[in-house]
Amino acid sequence: MNTVRHYPWGSRTVIPELLGKASPADRPYAELWMGAHPDAPSVLSTGTPLDKAIQEQPEALLGPAVHARFGTRLPFLMKVLAAEQPLSLQAHPTNEQAEAGFAAEEAAGVPRDDSTRTFKDPFHKPELLLALTTFEALCGFRPVEESLHCLAKLQVPELKPTIAALARGGLRAAIPQLIALSPEHRSVLVSAVAEAAGRFVAAHDPEFINTYRWAASLATTYPGDPGVVISLLCNHLKLAPGEAVFLPAGNLHAYLSGAGVEVMAASDNVLRGGLTTKHVDLAALIEVLDFTDGRVPVIHPVLGPGGLRYPVPVDDFDLTRIQLDTGSGSLTTGGPQVVLCTEGTAVLASSEGELTLEKGGSAFVPAATPVTARGPAVLYRATTHLG
């Protein structure tokens, strides 16, 4: 059994339909969590939460390599994410930054559930988002020269300090300048930018049209938020179903719309930079942000054992899309697995018997457990690079 998170930005249709519930639902279904994160661990058929089961039998469930590297915890979390409205602009720390920040807040006695708490745990949080539908996101900073042109084209006098900061000191100067503006200056600037962006959209000017369209839309949802202007400095990504993007530490991003399978390191460290009513820790954000500018590559899958694998440069997780036919294929791997069925019906078989996964169902497979699967079905399998 898995937990659904009902955040306001969620969809009322995607996850309910995946789970076979009434659609549209009476409230937004934003995320379906699968894994052993202590905030919302999956529950095994025995009734035991997965995190507790791992604590009791770490070597057996995780395997020796994963246990030695990551300790008594499942190092990844798998989600289905469905965004009807934009999420906040955010970035995540490296392991070193997370360890230092967590230790400092622990020493200062800041409660972990405090709204101003920045580091919830001592772990990094790289992410992979694989699109199930057309998926739009802001991801990393676009080339500075392009951003300068994007801002200047709007011909907004209130943008002159930002343009000057960007031209003189690059993103490292422009981003703090925007976030640190007074509420009065923010309100005037965002309103002027949204109005100018809307004029270009109405005129069907193709240059930067998606960037301007989203800026105007975001200003309606988040009036006076500096994230509206920061969005103009970000790459606008539009993923087709089956395409993915990897978000490393320091990458400033915001999911805008669409549904996808997300796999990430099992952490809750989120540093927000805008498009939010929640706490923004400017000093911590600037410390973790990667100000490198340039295009963000779209990840296309490669053929791997059992299916289409989405390669990422971290050991914490690995994601494969598996198209099952009626024949039996092996899912055995050295590390622990979380398997999600998104289409059809899958039958998993091991020495202990068979388990049927209907659409929306998932299973935890202990490390090195010999297991086969047959369909027809589509599975998403999360594991680690180790083992």
Sine and cosine of phi, psi and omega as CSV:
sin_phi,cos_phi,sin_psi,cos_psi,sin_omega,cos_omega
0.00,0.00,0.68,-0.73,-0.06,-1.00
-0.87,-0.49,0.37,-0.93,-0.01,-1.00
-1.00,-0.08,0.67,-0.74,0.14,-0.99
-0.98,-0.20,0.70,-0.71,0.08,-1.00
-0.98,-0.20,0.80,-0.61,-0.09,-1.00
-0.97,-0.25,0.94,0.35,0.04,-1.00
-0.99,0.14,0.46,-0.89,-0.07,-1.00
-0.86,0.52,-0.45,0.89,-0.06,-1.00
-0.99,0.16,-0.05,1.00,-0.12,-0.99
-0.96,0.28,0.19,-0.98,0.03,-1.00
-1.00,-0.01,0.55,-0.84,0.05,-1.00
-1.00,-0.04,0.02,1.00,-0.09,-1.00
-0.85,-0.53,-0.69,0.72,-0.21,-0.98
-0.88,0.48,-0.84,0.54,-0.05,-1.00
-0.95,0.30,-0.64,0.76,0.10,-0.99
-0.83,0.56,-0.68,0.74,0.01,-1.00
-0.92,0.39,-0.61,0.80,0.07,-1.00
-0.88,0.48,-0.61,0.79,-0.06,-1.00
-1.00,-0.01,0.03,1.00,0.03,-1.00
0.96,0.27,0.44,0.90,0.01,-1.00
-0.99,-0.16,0.17,-0.99,0.02,-1.00
-0.87,0.50,0.67,-0.74,-0.02,-1.00
-0.67,-0.74,0.73,-0.68,-0.01,1.00
-0.95,0.32,0.55,-0.83,-0.01,-1.00
-0.97,0.24,0.21,-0.98,-0.03,-1.00
-0.98,0.18,-0.09,1.00,0.06,-1.00
-0.44,-0.90,0.30,-0.95,-0.04,-1.00
-0.93,0.36,0.67,-0.74,0.13,-0.99
-0.95,-0.31,0.97,-0.26,-0.14,-0.99
-1.00,-0.03,-0.72,0.69,-0.09,-1.00
-0.62,-0.78,0.63,-0.78,0.16,-0.99
-0.93,-0.36,0.89,-0.46,-0.09,-1.00
-0.99,-0.12,0.71,-0.71,0.06,-1.00
-0.73,-0.68,0.92,-0.40,-0.02,-1.00
0.42,-0.91,-0.42,-0.91,-0.10,-1.00
-0.83,-0.55,0.43,0.90,0.04,-1.00
-0.89,0.46,0.75,-0.66,-0.08,-1.00
-0.87,0.50,-0.38,0.93,0.02,-1.00
-0.94,0.35,-0.52,0.85,-0.05,-1.00
-0.36,-0.93,0.93,0.38,-0.03,-1.00
-0.94,0.34,0.55,-0.83,0.16,-0.99
-0.92,0.40,0.45,-0.89,-0.02,-1.00
-0.93,-0.37,0.79,-0.61,-0.01,-1.00
-0.95,0.31,0.24,-0.97,-0.01,-1.00
-0.89,0.46,-0.33,0.94,0.05,-1.00
-0.98,0.21,-0.17,0.99,-0.06,-1.00
1.00,-0.06,-0.02,1.00,-0.01,-1.00
-1.00,0.03,0.78,-0.63,0.11,-0.99
-0.88,0.48,0.60,-0.80,-0.10,-1.00
-0.88,0.47,-0.60,0.80,0.00,-1.00
-0.90,0.43,-0.60,0.80,0.02,-1.00
-0.94,0.35,-0.64,0.77,0.02,-1.00
-0.88,0.47,-0.63,0.78,0.01,-1.00
-0.93,0.37,-0.62,0.78,0.05,-1.00
-0.89,0.47,-0.56,0.83,-0.03,-1.00
-0.98,0.18,-0.54,0.84,-0.04,-1.00
-0.68,-0.74,0.88,0.47,-0.11,-0.99
-0.88,0.47,-0.71,0.71,-0.06,-1.00
-0.91,0.41,-0.66,0.75,-0.04,-1.00
-0.94,0.34,-0.64,0.77,-0.08,-1.00
-1.00,0.08,-0.59,0.80,-0.05,-1.00
-1.00,-0.05,-0.45,0.89,-0.14,-0.99
1.00,0.03,0.45,-0.89,-0.09,-1.00
-0.89,0.46,-0.61,0.79,-0.05,-1.00
-0.93,0.38,-0.72,0.69,-0.01,-1.00
-0.93,0.37,-0.65,0.76,0.01,-1.00
-0.89,0.46,-0.69,0.73,-0.01,-1.00
-0.91,0.41,-0.61,0.79,-0.07,-1.00
-0.99,0.16,-0.66,0.75,-0.17,-0.99
-0.91,-0.40,-0.05,1.00,0.00,-1.00
0.99,0.17,-0.33,-0.94,-0.10,-0.99
-1.00,0.05,0.89,0.46,0.02,-1.00
-0.36,-0.93,0.50,-0.86,0.13,-0.99
-0.97,0.24,0.86,-0.52,-0.17,-0.99
-0.98,0.20,-0.05,1.00,-0.02,-1.00
-0.76,-0.65,0.35,-0.93,0.09,-1.00
-0.76,-0.65,0.72,-0.70,0.02,-1.00
-0.94,-0.35,0.65,-0.76,0.01,-1.00
-0.68,-0.74,0.44,-0.90,0.39,-0.92
-0.98,-0.21,0.82,-0.58,-0.03,-1.00
-0.91,-0.42,0.74,-0.67,-0.01,-1.00
-0.72,-0.69,0.95,-0.31,-0.10,-1.00
-0.96,-0.27,0.91,-0.42,0.11,-0.99
-1.00,0.01,-0.48,0.88,0.03,-1.00
-0.77,-0.64,0.32,-0.95,-0.05,-1.00
-0.91,0.42,0.56,-0.83,0.16,-0.99
-1.00,0.02,0.17,-0.99,-0.02,-1.00
-0.94,0.35,0.44,-0.90,0.19,-0.98
-0.93,0.36,0.78,-0.63,-0.10,-1.00
-0.44,-0.90,0.27,-0.96,0.08,-1.00
-0.59,-0.81,0.29,-0.96,-0.03,-1.00
-0.80,-0.60,0.51,-0.86,-0.09,-1.00
-0.99,0.14,0.24,-0.97,0.21,-0.98
-0.97,0.26,0.16,-0.99,0.07,-1.00
-0.85,0.52,-0.70,0.72,-0.03,-1.00
-0.89,0.45,-0.69,0.72,0.02,-1.00
-0.90,0.43,-0.64,0.77,0.00,-1.00
-0.91,0.41,-0.67,0.74,0.01,-1.00
-0.88,0.47,-0.71,0.70,-0.02,-1.00
-0.92,0.39,-0.72,0.70,-0.01,-1.00
-0.91,0.42,-0.66,0.75,0.02,-1.00
-0.90,0.44,-0.72,0.69,-0.01,-1.00
-0.88,0.47,-0.65,0.76,-0.02,-1.00
-0.91,0.42,-0.68,0.73,-0.01,-1.00
-0.95,0.30,-0.56,0.83,0.09,-1.00
-0.89,0.46,-0.72,0.70,-0.01,-1.00
-0.90,0.44,-0.54,0.84,0.00,-1.00
-0.99,0.17,-0.13,0.99,0.04,-1.00
0.97,0.24,0.40,0.92,0.04,-1.00
-0.97,0.25,0.87,-0.49,-0.01,-1.00
-0.85,0.53,0.60,-0.80,-0.07,-1.00
-0.92,0.40,-0.38,0.93,0.03,-1.00
-0.99,-0.14,0.18,0.98,0.04,-1.00
-0.93,0.36,0.68,-0.73,-0.05,-1.00
-0.91,0.42,-0.34,0.94,0.01,-1.00
-0.99,-0.11,0.03,1.00,0.01,-1.00
-0.94,0.34,0.72,-0.69,-0.05,-1.00
-0.99,-0.16,-0.73,0.68,-0.06,-1.00
-0.96,-0.28,0.92,-0.39,-0.06,-1.00
-1.00,0.04,-0.33,0.94,-0.03,-1.00
-0.38,-0.93,0.17,-0.99,-0.07,-1.00
-1.00,-0.07,0.52,0.86,-0.11,-0.99
-0.86,-0.51,0.43,-0.90,0.09,-1.00
-0.99,0.17,0.12,-0.99,-0.06,-1.00
-0.56,-0.83,0.86,0.52,0.15,-0.99
-0.90,0.43,0.45,-0.89,-0.09,-1.00
-0.68,-0.74,0.46,-0.89,0.18,-0.98
-0.81,-0.59,0.79,-0.61,0.05,-1.00
-0.90,-0.44,0.87,-0.48,0.02,-1.00
-0.95,-0.30,0.85,-0.53,-0.11,-0.99
-0.96,0.28,0.77,-0.64,0.16,-0.99
-1.00,-0.07,-0.51,0.86,0.11,-0.99
-0.81,-0.59,0.05,-1.00,0.16,-0.99
-0.82,0.58,0.78,-0.62,-0.14,-0.99
-0.77,-0.63,0.79,-0.61,0.00,-1.00
-0.92,-0.40,0.61,-0.79,-0.04,-1.00
-0.45,-0.89,0.42,-0.91,0.27,-0.96
-1.00,-0.09,0.73,-0.69,-0.15,-0.99
-0.49,-0.87,0.96,-0.28,0.03,-1.00
0.95,0.33,0.18,-0.98,-0.06,-1.00
-1.00,-0.02,0.76,-0.65,0.06,-1.00
-0.93,0.36,0.30,-0.95,0.02,-1.00
-0.78,0.63,0.69,-0.72,-0.10,-0.99
-0.84,0.55,-0.67,0.74,0.00,-1.00
-0.86,0.51,-0.62,0.79,0.02,-1.00
-0.93,0.37,-0.64,0.77,0.03,-1.00
-0.90,0.43,-0.66,0.76,0.04,-1.00
-0.86,0.51,-0.67,0.74,0.02,-1.00
-0.92,0.40,-0.66,0.75,-0.01,-1.00
-0.88,0.48,-0.68,0.74,0.01,-1.00
-0.95,0.30,-0.71,0.70,-0.06,-1.00
-0.90,0.43,-0.56,0.83,-0.03,-1.00
-0.88,0.48,-0.49,0.87,-0.02,-1.00
-0.93,0.37,-0.39,0.92,0.01,-1.00
0.81,0.58,0.76,0.65,0.03,-1.00
-0.97,-0.26,0.91,-0.42,-0.03,-1.00
-0.83,0.56,-0.58,0.82,-0.04,-1.00
-0.92,0.40,-0.25,0.97,0.01,-1.00
-1.00,0.09,-0.14,0.99,-0.10,-0.99
-0.84,0.54,-0.68,0.74,0.04,-1.00
-0.89,0.46,-0.59,0.80,0.02,-1.00
-0.93,0.36,-0.69,0.73,0.03,-1.00
-0.89,0.46,-0.67,0.75,0.01,-1.00
-0.90,0.43,-0.69,0.73,0.01,-1.00
-0.90,0.44,-0.66,0.75,-0.02,-1.00
-0.92,0.39,-0.67,0.74,-0.02,-1.00
-0.94,0.34,-0.56,0.83,-0.08,-1.00
-1.00,0.06,-0.71,0.70,-0.13,-0.99
-0.85,-0.52,0.11,0.99,0.03,-1.00
0.95,0.32,-0.23,-0.97,-0.06,-1.00
-0.89,0.46,-0.54,0.84,-0.03,-1.00
-0.90,0.43,-0.40,0.92,0.07,-1.00
-1.00,-0.05,-0.62,0.78,-0.13,-0.99
-0.96,0.28,-0.66,0.75,-0.09,-1.00
-0.91,0.42,-0.77,0.64,0.04,-1.00
-0.87,0.49,-0.58,0.82,0.00,-1.00
-0.87,0.49,-0.65,0.76,-0.01,-1.00
-0.94,0.34,-0.73,0.68,-0.08,-1.00
-0.92,0.39,-0.50,0.86,-0.07,-1.00
-1.00,0.08,-0.02,1.00,0.00,-1.00
-0.87,0.49,0.52,-0.86,0.06,-1.00
-0.93,0.37,0.40,-0.92,0.02,-1.00
-0.81,0.59,-0.60,0.80,-0.01,-1.00
-0.91,0.41,-0.73,0.69,0.01,-1.00
-0.91,0.42,-0.63,0.78,0.03,-1.00
-0.86,0.52,-0.73,0.68,-0.07,-1.00
-0.87,0.50,-0.73,0.68,-0.01,-1.00
-0.91,0.42,-0.72,0.70,-0.03,-1.00
-0.89,0.46,-0.76,0.65,-0.06,-1.00
-0.90,0.43,-0.65,0.76,0.02,-1.00
-0.88,0.47,-0.70,0.72,-0.01,-1.00
-0.92,0.40,-0.66,0.75,0.02,-1.00
-0.90,0.43,-0.70,0.72,-0.01,-1.00
-0.89,0.45,-0.66,0.75,0.00,-1.00
-0.90,0.43,-0.70,0.71,0.01,-1.00
-0.91,0.41,-0.68,0.73,0.01,-1.00
-0.88,0.47,-0.65,0.76,0.02,-1.00
-0.89,0.47,-0.57,0.83,0.02,-1.00
-0.91,0.42,-0.66,0.75,0.01,-1.00
-0.93,0.38,-0.59,0.80,0.04,-1.00
-0.91,0.40,-0.70,0.71,0.00,-1.00
-0.89,0.46,-0.51,0.86,0.01,-1.00
-1.00,0.10,-0.01,1.00,0.00,-1.00
0.85,0.53,0.55,0.83,0.09,-1.00
-0.95,0.33,0.88,-0.47,-0.14,-0.99
-0.94,0.33,-0.42,0.91,-0.06,-1.00
-0.94,0.33,0.84,-0.55,0.00,-1.00
0.89,0.45,0.35,0.94,-0.15,-0.99
-0.89,0.45,-0.63,0.77,0.02,-1.00
-0.93,0.38,-0.64,0.77,0.04,-1.00
-0.88,0.47,-0.72,0.69,-0.01,-1.00
-0.93,0.36,-0.63,0.78,0.00,-1.00
-0.88,0.48,-0.70,0.71,0.00,-1.00
-0.93,0.36,-0.61,0.79,0.02,-1.00
-0.87,0.49,-0.70,0.71,0.02,-1.00
-0.90,0.44,-0.66,0.75,0.01,-1.00
-0.92,0.39,-0.71,0.71,-0.02,-1.00
-0.89,0.45,-0.57,0.82,0.01,-1.00
-0.91,0.41,-0.48,0.88,0.06,-1.00
-0.94,0.34,-0.66,0.75,-0.01,-1.00
-0.97,0.22,-0.62,0.78,-0.06,-1.00
-0.81,-0.58,0.94,0.35,-0.01,-1.00
-0.88,0.48,0.69,-0.72,0.03,-1.00
0.97,0.24,0.18,0.98,-0.02,-1.00
-1.00,-0.04,0.80,-0.60,-0.01,-1.00
-0.90,0.44,-0.31,0.95,0.05,-1.00
-0.86,0.50,-0.44,0.90,0.05,-1.00
-0.88,0.48,-0.70,0.72,0.00,-1.00
-0.96,0.27,-0.63,0.78,0.03,-1.00
-0.87,0.49,-0.53,0.85,0.01,-1.00
-0.86,0.50,-0.47,0.89,0.02,-1.00
-0.93,0.36,-0.34,0.94,-0.04,-1.00
-1.00,-0.07,-0.02,1.00,-0.09,-1.00
-0.97,-0.23,0.45,-0.89,0.16,-0.99
-0.91,0.41,0.70,-0.71,0.11,-0.99
-0.99,-0.16,0.88,-0.48,-0.10,-1.00
-0.94,-0.35,0.72,-0.69,0.07,-1.00
-0.81,-0.58,0.96,-0.27,-0.05,-1.00
-1.00,-0.04,0.69,-0.72,0.16,-0.99
-0.99,0.10,0.40,-0.92,0.05,-1.00
-0.80,0.61,0.74,-0.68,-0.02,-1.00
0.99,-0.10,-0.26,0.97,0.10,-0.99
-1.00,0.00,0.37,-0.93,-0.07,-1.00
-0.62,-0.78,0.25,-0.97,0.08,-1.00
-0.67,-0.75,0.63,-0.78,0.04,-1.00
-0.97,-0.24,0.74,-0.67,-0.04,-1.00
-0.91,-0.42,0.98,-0.19,-0.02,-1.00
-0.98,0.19,0.08,-1.00,0.06,-1.00
-0.83,0.56,0.66,-0.75,0.06,-1.00
1.00,0.05,-0.18,0.98,-0.03,-1.00
-0.97,0.25,0.85,-0.52,0.06,-1.00
-0.99,0.15,0.81,-0.58,-0.08,-1.00
-0.50,-0.87,0.30,-0.95,0.11,-0.99
-0.48,-0.88,0.82,-0.57,0.12,-0.99
-0.97,0.23,0.75,-0.66,-0.10,-1.00
-0.98,-0.21,-0.74,0.67,-0.01,-1.00
-0.27,-0.96,0.47,-0.88,0.06,-1.00
0.89,-0.46,0.05,-1.00,-0.02,-1.00
-0.82,-0.57,0.55,-0.84,0.00,-1.00
-0.34,-0.94,0.22,-0.97,0.18,-0.98
-1.00,-0.08,0.80,-0.60,-0.05,-1.00
-0.88,-0.47,0.74,-0.67,0.12,-0.99
-0.82,-0.57,0.69,-0.72,-0.10,-1.00
-0.53,-0.85,0.27,-0.96,0.18,-0.98
-0.90,0.43,0.59,-0.81,-0.12,-0.99
-0.97,0.24,0.99,0.15,-0.01,-1.00
-0.62,-0.78,0.32,-0.95,0.04,-1.00
-0.84,-0.54,0.43,0.90,-0.03,-1.00
-1.00,0.06,0.96,-0.27,-0.01,-1.00
-0.81,-0.58,0.86,-0.50,0.06,-1.00
-0.95,-0.33,0.91,-0.41,-0.12,-0.99
-1.00,0.02,0.52,-0.85,-0.03,-1.00
-0.81,-0.58,-0.01,1.00,-0.02,-1.00
0.39,-0.92,0.04,-1.00,-0.04,-1.00
0.83,0.55,0.71,0.70,-0.07,-1.00
-0.38,-0.93,0.41,-0.91,0.16,-0.99
-0.98,-0.20,-0.01,1.00,-0.04,-1.00
-0.99,0.10,0.09,-1.00,-0.06,-1.00
-0.88,0.47,0.73,-0.68,0.11,-0.99
-0.91,-0.42,0.91,-0.42,0.04,-1.00
-1.00,-0.09,1.00,-0.03,-0.13,-0.99
-0.86,0.52,-0.71,0.70,-0.04,-1.00
-0.88,0.47,-0.71,0.70,-0.01,-1.00
-0.92,0.38,-0.64,0.77,0.01,-1.00
-0.88,0.48,-0.74,0.67,-0.01,-1.00
-0.88,0.47,-0.56,0.83,0.01,-1.00
-0.91,0.42,-0.60,0.80,-0.09,-1.00
-1.00,-0.10,-0.32,0.95,-0.10,-1.00
-0.89,0.45,0.66,-0.75,0.16,-0.99
-1.00,-0.08,0.92,-0.38,-0.07,-1.00
-1.00,0.01,0.18,0.98,0.07,-1.00
-0.88,0.47,0.69,-0.72,0.04,-1.00
-0.95,-0.30,0.39,-0.92,0.00,-1.00
0.63,-0.78,0.10,-0.99,-0.04,-1.00
-0.94,0.34,0.52,-0.86,0.09,-1.00
-0.97,-0.23,0.83,-0.55,-0.07,-1.00
-0.95,0.31,0.65,-0.76,0.15,-0.99
-0.99,0.13,0.72,-0.69,-0.03,-1.00
-1.00,-0.03,0.83,-0.56,0.12,-0.99
-0.97,-0.26,0.58,-0.81,-0.10,-1.00
-0.95,0.30,0.39,-0.92,0.11,-0.99
-0.88,-0.47,0.48,-0.88,-0.01,-1.00
-0.95,0.31,0.86,-0.51,0.01,-1.00
-0.79,-0.61,-0.09,-1.00,0.01,-1.00
-0.86,0.51,0.90,-0.43,0.09,-1.00
1.00,0.00,-0.23,0.97,-0.02,-1.00
0.16,-0.99,-0.41,-0.91,-0.04,-1.00
-1.00,-0.08,0.89,-0.45,-0.09,-1.00
-0.98,-0.21,0.61,-0.79,0.00,-1.00
-0.95,-0.31,0.99,-0.14,-0.13,-0.99
-0.94,0.34,0.69,-0.72,0.05,-1.00
-0.72,-0.69,0.44,-0.90,-0.10,-0.99
-1.00,0.00,0.57,0.82,0.04,-1.00
-0.73,-0.68,0.38,-0.93,0.00,-1.00
-1.00,0.01,-0.28,0.96,-0.14,-0.99
-0.90,0.44,-0.56,0.83,-0.07,-1.00
-0.48,-0.87,0.27,-0.96,0.00,-1.00
-0.44,-0.90,0.65,-0.76,-0.06,-1.00
-0.79,-0.61,0.72,-0.69,0.03,-1.00
-0.75,-0.66,0.68,-0.74,0.13,-0.99
-0.99,-0.15,0.81,-0.58,-0.11,-0.99
-0.87,-0.49,0.87,-0.50,0.06,-1.00
-0.99,-0.14,0.95,-0.32,-0.04,-1.00
-1.00,-0.06,0.66,-0.75,0.21,-0.98
-0.97,-0.24,-0.27,-0.96,-0.06,-1.00
-0.98,0.22,-0.20,0.98,0.07,-1.00
-0.97,0.24,0.21,-0.98,-0.05,-1.00
-0.98,-0.17,0.77,-0.64,0.02,-1.00
-0.80,-0.60,0.45,-0.89,-0.05,-1.00
-0.99,0.14,0.67,-0.74,0.12,-0.99
-0.92,-0.40,0.12,0.99,-0.10,-1.00
-0.89,0.45,0.73,-0.68,0.10,-0.99
-0.54,-0.84,0.28,-0.96,-0.12,-0.99
-0.95,0.32,-0.44,0.90,-0.06,-1.00
-0.98,-0.21,0.04,-1.00,0.06,-1.00
-0.94,0.35,0.47,-0.88,-0.03,-1.00
-0.76,-0.66,0.57,-0.82,0.26,-0.96
-0.88,-0.47,0.81,-0.58,-0.10,-1.00
-0.88,-0.48,0.80,-0.60,0.00,-1.00
-0.89,-0.46,0.72,-0.69,0.08,-1.00
-0.99,-0.17,0.83,-0.56,0.00,-1.00
-0.93,-0.36,-0.27,0.96,0.05,-1.00
-0.57,-0.82,0.59,-0.81,0.09,-1.00
0.96,0.28,-0.41,-0.91,0.02,-1.00
-0.73,-0.69,0.78,-0.62,0.00,-1.00
-0.92,-0.40,0.62,-0.78,0.08,-1.00
-0.90,-0.43,0.90,-0.44,0.06,-1.00
-1.00,-0.09,0.70,-0.72,-0.03,-1.00
-0.77,-0.64,0.71,-0.70,0.10,-1.00
-0.65,-0.76,-0.08,-1.00,0.00,-1.00
-0.90,0.44,-0.33,0.94,-0.02,-1.00
-1.00,0.00,-0.07,1.00,0.02,-1.00
0.76,-0.65,-0.31,-0.95,-0.03,-1.00
-0.90,-0.44,0.52,-0.86,0.06,-1.00
-0.76,-0.65,0.82,-0.58,0.00,-1.00
-1.00,-0.10,0.81,-0.58,0.06,-1.00
-0.95,-0.31,0.93,-0.38,0.14,-0.99
-0.99,0.15,0.15,-0.99,0.05,-1.00
-0.80,0.60,0.78,-0.62,-0.02,-1.00
1.00,-0.01,-0.13,0.99,0.01,-1.00
-1.00,0.04,0.42,-0.91,0.00,-1.00
-0.61,-0.79,0.26,-0.96,-0.01,-1.00
-0.58,-0.81,0.51,-0.86,0.17,-0.99
-0.98,-0.20,0.78,-0.63,0.02,-1.00
-0.91,-0.41,0.89,-0.46,0.01,-1.00
-0.87,0.50,0.39,-0.92,-0.03,-1.00
-0.81,0.59,0.66,-0.75,0.13,-0.99
0.86,0.50,0.36,0.93,0.06,-1.00
-0.99,0.16,0.85,-0.53,0.06,-1.00
-0.90,0.43,0.88,-0.48,-0.04,-1.00
-0.59,-0.81,0.63,-0.78,0.07,-1.00
-0.87,-0.49,0.28,-0.96,0.00,-1.00
-0.61,-0.79,0.57,-0.82,0.10,-1.00
-0.66,-0.75,0.41,-0.91,-0.07,-1.00
-0.86,-0.52,-0.64,-0.76,0.21,0.98
-0.97,0.23,0.68,-0.73,-0.03,-1.00
-0.22,-0.98,0.26,-0.97,0.17,-0.98
-0.89,-0.45,0.80,-0.59,0.02,-1.00
-0.89,-0.46,0.51,-0.86,0.22,-0.98
-0.89,-0.45,0.82,-0.57,-0.09,-1.00
-0.90,-0.44,0.88,-0.47,0.08,-1.00
-0.97,-0.22,0.71,-0.70,0.09,-1.00
-0.51,-0.86,-0.37,-0.93,0.03,-1.00
-0.89,-0.45,0.12,-0.99,0.11,-0.99
-0.99,0.14,-0.11,0.99,-0.07,-1.00
-0.99,-0.16,0.17,-0.99,0.07,-1.00
1.00,0.08,0.00,0.00,0.00,0.00
